[in-house]
Amino acid sequence: MILKSLMMPDPLPQHTPVLAAEVLTALAPTPGKRFVDGTVGLGGHSAALLAAGAQVLAIDRDASALRQAAERLARYGDQVCFVHADFRSLKTVLNQPGWSEVDGILVDLGVSSWQLDEPARGFSFRHDGPLDMRMDTSQPVTAADIVNTWEEEPLAELIRQWGEERYARQVAYRIVQARRQTPIRTTGQLAAIVRQAIPQRGPQRIDPATRTFQALRIAVNRELDGLETFVSEATDVLAPGGRLAVITFHSLEDRPIKRALRREAGIPDDDAPTDFWGRRVTPTPRLRLLHRRPIIPTDAEVASNPRARSAKLRAAERLP
């Protein structure tokens, strides 16, 4: 669904894009170049690209975010177009005149601050709200559906694998016991149950519920599905010299992005096939990595925007 001019009655929330200067350096926008912002959010990164004179195709699966981005970037007129879609549907979205090849693609895999701060979205336990967590509210499955219907064993495995929670079995057991008494419908209910399940030993660096909430959010939104395929398809549609930039916020999403970028750069990994003599087959490189290591925020950025502290930027350039 392509969105044109959309107006909102409420004031726009404050928004500070993560690694903004580093993204501009990586993508190198100039007037007339075409970029895809696959997770436009509130439009911070897109605004910087547009200010440099580039054209932007702004994509997001969160319709509310897309509406806010459309208002924030309205002054750029036809220089920007908005599409309600998942960035992993990139090739389908680009099936329109003039966008078969692009000069740059950006995806920011983090959850927006305004999503975390909006109780009605149910992403955070800082404010009590419905246990939802859907980025695309047209999708049917919510976090409450998972918490109240999954069996104990798969629920524990979900929390262990995607929340990296060492007490996943205890958390799943407490959830199942609690829902037998009453359905778990709010973030406050779930957070209290998780905190009771996890042993408390001295001061906690993060709230004990954090990892369980992360696991549920990943499951609801299928956040880890198709990331390596996305890198391959993004490489397909980049023009020679075009840039791909990906911002990640935790190791579960960073690992497949790193692996896919290295593969496209012709760097074999441990799973690469071997030839008759047992030598790893080197894939034909299509990308050139721009940095040996991921770019991370400066101390100054983390001080002004603490939610940037775990961000990593990986970028590569399409070879001729």
C-alpha positions as CSV (number, residue, x, y, z in Angstrom):
1,M,0.0,0.0,0.0
2,I,1.5,3.3,-1.1
3,L,0.8,6.3,1.2
4,K,0.8,9.8,-0.1
5,S,0.0,12.9,2.1
6,L,-1.1,11.9,5.6
7,M,-1.8,14.4,8.3
8,M,-2.0,13.6,12.0
9,P,-3.7,15.7,14.7
10,D,-1.3,15.0,17.5
11,P,2.2,16.4,17.9
12,L,5.0,14.3,16.5
13,P,7.2,12.5,19.2
14,Q,10.8,13.5,19.5
15,H,13.1,11.3,17.4
16,T,16.9,10.9,17.3
17,P,18.1,8.5,14.7
18,V,20.9,6.2,15.7
19,L,24.4,6.5,14.1
20,A,23.0,9.2,11.8
21,A,26.4,10.7,10.7
22,E,27.9,7.2,10.2
23,V,24.9,6.1,8.1
24,L,25.4,9.2,5.8
25,T,29.1,8.4,5.5
26,A,28.4,4.8,4.6
27,L,25.6,5.5,2.0
28,A,27.2,8.7,0.5
29,P,24.0,10.3,-0.7
30,T,24.2,12.9,-3.5
31,P,21.4,14.7,-5.5
32,G,19.5,12.5,-7.7
33,K,20.6,9.2,-6.2
34,R,17.8,6.7,-5.2
35,F,17.7,5.1,-1.8
36,V,15.5,2.7,0.0
37,D,14.9,3.2,3.8
38,G,13.5,-0.2,4.6
39,T,12.5,0.7,8.2
40,V,11.7,4.4,8.0
41,G,10.3,4.6,11.5
42,L,9.8,8.3,12.3
43,G,12.0,9.3,9.3
44,G,15.2,10.5,11.0
45,H,17.6,8.7,8.6
46,S,15.4,9.4,5.6
47,A,15.4,13.1,6.4
48,A,19.2,13.2,6.3
49,L,19.2,11.4,2.9
50,L,16.5,13.8,1.5
51,A,18.4,16.8,2.8
52,A,21.4,15.6,0.7
53,G,19.2,15.8,-2.4
54,A,18.5,12.0,-2.7
55,Q,15.2,10.4,-3.6
56,V,13.9,8.0,-1.0
57,L,11.5,5.1,-1.1
58,A,10.4,4.9,2.6
59,I,9.1,1.5,3.7
60,D,7.8,0.4,7.1
61,R,5.4,-2.4,8.3
62,D,4.2,-0.2,11.1
63,A,1.4,1.9,9.6
64,S,1.4,4.3,12.5
65,A,5.1,5.0,12.1
66,L,4.6,5.4,8.4
67,R,2.0,8.1,8.9
68,Q,4.2,10.0,11.3
69,A,7.1,9.8,8.9
70,A,4.9,11.1,6.1
71,E,4.0,14.2,8.1
72,R,7.6,14.7,9.3
73,L,8.9,14.5,5.7
74,A,6.0,16.2,3.9
75,R,8.1,19.2,3.0
76,Y,10.1,17.0,0.5
77,G,7.1,16.4,-1.6
78,D,7.6,13.9,-4.5
79,Q,11.2,13.4,-3.5
80,V,10.0,10.7,-1.1
81,C,7.4,8.0,-1.5
82,F,5.9,5.9,1.4
83,V,5.1,2.2,1.2
84,H,3.4,0.0,3.9
85,A,5.4,-3.2,3.6
86,D,8.0,-5.4,5.2
87,F,11.6,-4.6,4.1
88,R,12.0,-8.3,3.4
89,S,9.5,-7.9,0.5
90,L,12.1,-5.6,-1.1
91,K,12.0,-7.1,-4.6
92,T,8.2,-6.9,-4.7
93,V,8.1,-3.3,-3.5
94,L,10.7,-2.3,-6.1
95,N,8.6,-3.8,-8.9
96,Q,7.7,-0.3,-10.1
97,P,9.1,2.1,-12.8
98,G,12.4,3.7,-12.1
99,W,13.3,1.6,-9.0
100,S,14.6,-1.7,-10.5
101,E,18.1,-0.7,-9.3
102,V,18.9,1.6,-6.4
103,D,22.0,3.4,-5.1
104,G,21.6,2.5,-1.5
105,I,19.5,0.5,1.0
106,L,19.3,1.1,4.8
107,V,17.5,-1.0,7.4
108,D,17.5,-0.3,11.1
109,L,16.4,-3.4,12.9
110,G,15.8,-1.8,16.3
111,V,12.5,-1.0,17.9
112,S,11.7,2.7,17.8
113,S,11.8,4.6,21.0
114,W,8.3,5.9,20.5
115,Q,7.1,2.3,20.1
116,L,8.6,1.4,23.4
117,D,7.2,4.5,25.1
118,E,3.6,3.9,23.8
119,P,1.8,1.8,26.4
120,A,-0.9,0.8,23.9
121,R,1.6,-1.0,21.7
122,G,2.7,-3.4,24.5
123,F,6.4,-3.5,23.7
124,S,7.6,-2.5,27.1
125,F,6.9,-3.2,30.8
126,R,7.8,0.4,31.8
127,H,4.1,1.3,31.4
128,D,1.3,-1.2,31.8
129,G,-0.5,-1.9,28.6
130,P,-2.1,-4.6,26.5
131,L,0.3,-7.5,25.8
132,D,0.5,-6.9,22.0
133,M,4.0,-6.2,20.6
134,R,2.9,-6.3,16.9
135,M,4.8,-3.9,14.6
136,D,2.2,-4.5,11.9
137,T,-1.2,-4.5,13.8
138,S,-2.9,-6.1,10.8
139,Q,-1.2,-9.4,11.7
140,P,-3.3,-11.7,13.8
141,V,-0.9,-13.1,16.5
142,T,-0.1,-11.0,19.6
143,A,2.3,-11.7,22.5
144,A,-0.8,-12.5,24.6
145,D,-1.7,-15.3,22.2
146,I,1.7,-16.9,22.6
147,V,1.8,-16.4,26.4
148,N,-1.7,-17.9,26.9
149,T,-1.7,-20.7,24.4
150,W,1.8,-22.2,23.9
151,E,2.7,-25.3,25.8
152,E,5.3,-25.0,28.5
153,E,8.2,-26.7,26.7
154,P,8.1,-24.7,23.4
155,L,7.5,-21.5,25.4
156,A,10.6,-22.2,27.5
157,E,12.6,-22.9,24.3
158,L,11.5,-19.7,22.8
159,I,12.5,-17.7,25.9
160,R,15.9,-19.5,26.1
161,Q,16.8,-19.2,22.4
162,W,15.5,-15.7,21.5
163,G,15.7,-14.1,24.9
164,E,19.0,-15.8,25.8
165,E,17.4,-16.3,29.3
166,R,19.2,-18.9,31.5
167,Y,16.1,-19.3,33.7
168,A,13.8,-19.9,30.7
169,R,12.3,-23.1,32.2
170,Q,11.4,-21.4,35.4
171,V,9.9,-18.5,33.6
172,A,7.8,-20.7,31.3
173,Y,6.6,-22.8,34.3
174,R,5.5,-19.6,36.2
175,I,3.7,-18.3,33.1
176,V,1.8,-21.6,32.7
177,Q,0.9,-21.7,36.4
178,A,-0.3,-18.1,36.4
179,R,-2.5,-18.3,33.3
180,R,-4.4,-21.3,34.8
181,Q,-5.7,-18.8,37.4
182,T,-6.4,-15.9,35.0
183,P,-5.3,-15.0,31.4
184,I,-2.2,-12.9,31.1
185,R,-3.4,-9.8,29.2
186,T,-1.1,-6.9,30.2
187,T,2.6,-6.1,30.2
188,G,2.5,-5.4,33.9
189,Q,1.1,-8.9,34.6
190,L,3.7,-10.7,32.6
191,A,6.6,-8.6,33.9
192,A,5.6,-9.4,37.5
193,I,5.4,-13.1,36.8
194,V,8.9,-13.2,35.1
195,R,10.5,-11.2,38.0
196,Q,9.1,-13.8,40.5
197,A,10.6,-16.6,38.4
198,I,14.2,-15.3,38.2
199,P,16.4,-15.4,41.3
200,Q,17.5,-12.0,42.5
201,R,21.2,-11.7,43.5
202,G,22.2,-8.2,44.2
203,P,21.8,-5.2,42.0
204,Q,20.4,-5.9,38.5
205,R,21.9,-4.3,35.4
206,I,18.7,-4.8,33.5
207,D,15.2,-5.6,34.5
208,P,14.7,-9.4,34.8
209,A,11.8,-9.2,32.4
210,T,13.8,-7.7,29.6
211,R,15.0,-11.0,28.0
212,T,11.5,-12.6,28.0
213,F,10.0,-9.5,26.4
214,Q,12.7,-9.5,23.7
215,A,12.0,-13.2,22.9
216,L,8.2,-12.6,22.6
217,R,8.7,-9.5,20.4
218,I,11.0,-11.4,18.1
219,A,8.5,-14.3,17.8
220,V,5.5,-12.0,17.2
221,N,7.2,-10.0,14.5
222,R,9.3,-12.9,13.0
223,E,12.3,-10.5,13.3
224,L,14.9,-13.1,12.6
225,D,13.2,-14.7,9.6
226,G,14.8,-14.2,6.2
227,L,17.6,-11.8,7.2
228,E,20.3,-13.6,5.2
229,T,17.9,-13.8,2.2
230,F,17.2,-10.1,2.5
231,V,21.0,-9.3,2.2
232,S,21.1,-11.5,-0.9
233,E,18.1,-9.8,-2.5
234,A,19.3,-6.4,-1.5
235,T,22.6,-7.1,-3.3
236,D,20.6,-8.1,-6.4
237,V,18.9,-4.7,-6.7
238,L,21.9,-2.5,-5.9
239,A,23.4,-0.6,-8.8
240,P,27.2,-1.0,-9.2
241,G,28.8,1.1,-6.5
242,G,25.6,1.1,-4.5
243,R,25.7,0.7,-0.7
244,L,23.9,-1.5,1.8
245,A,23.8,-0.4,5.4
246,V,22.3,-2.4,8.3
247,I,21.9,-1.4,11.9
248,T,21.5,-4.2,14.5
249,F,20.9,-4.1,18.2
250,H,21.6,-7.6,19.5
251,S,23.7,-10.6,18.5
252,L,20.7,-12.7,17.4
253,E,20.1,-10.4,14.4
254,D,23.7,-9.2,14.0
255,R,25.1,-12.8,13.4
256,P,23.0,-13.6,10.3
257,I,23.6,-10.1,8.8
258,K,27.4,-10.5,9.4
259,R,27.4,-14.0,7.9
260,A,25.4,-12.9,4.8
261,L,27.6,-9.9,4.2
262,R,30.7,-11.9,4.4
263,R,29.3,-14.5,2.0
264,E,28.4,-11.8,-0.5
265,A,31.9,-10.4,-0.1
266,G,33.4,-13.8,-1.1
267,I,34.6,-14.7,2.4
268,P,33.8,-18.4,3.1
269,D,32.3,-19.4,6.5
270,D,32.4,-22.6,8.4
271,D,29.4,-23.9,6.5
272,A,30.8,-23.2,3.1
273,P,31.0,-26.3,0.8
274,T,34.4,-27.9,0.2
275,D,36.0,-29.2,-3.0
276,F,37.4,-32.7,-3.7
277,W,40.6,-31.8,-1.7
278,G,38.6,-30.5,1.3
279,R,39.3,-26.8,0.5
280,R,36.5,-24.4,1.2
281,V,34.9,-23.1,-1.9
282,T,35.1,-19.3,-2.1
283,P,31.9,-17.7,-3.3
284,T,32.1,-15.2,-6.1
285,P,32.2,-11.7,-4.4
286,R,29.4,-9.3,-5.2
287,L,30.0,-6.9,-2.3
288,R,33.0,-5.1,-0.8
289,L,32.8,-4.7,3.0
290,L,33.4,-1.0,3.9
291,H,34.7,-1.8,7.4
292,R,36.5,-4.7,9.0
293,R,34.5,-4.3,12.2
294,P,31.0,-2.9,12.8
295,I,30.7,0.8,13.5
296,I,29.4,1.6,17.0
297,P,28.1,4.8,18.6
298,T,30.5,7.3,20.1
299,D,30.5,7.8,23.9
300,A,28.9,11.2,23.3
301,E,26.0,9.7,21.3
302,V,25.4,7.0,24.0
303,A,25.4,9.7,26.7
304,S,22.8,11.8,24.8
305,N,20.8,8.7,23.6
306,P,21.3,5.7,25.9
307,R,19.2,3.5,23.6
308,A,22.0,3.7,21.0
309,R,24.5,1.9,23.2
310,S,24.1,-1.6,21.6
311,A,23.8,-0.4,18.0
312,K,26.1,-1.8,15.3
313,L,26.4,-0.6,11.8
314,R,27.6,-2.9,9.0
315,A,28.0,-1.6,5.5
316,A,29.1,-2.9,2.1
317,E,29.4,-1.7,-1.5
318,R,28.2,-3.4,-4.7
319,L,31.0,-4.5,-6.9
320,P,30.8,-3.9,-10.7
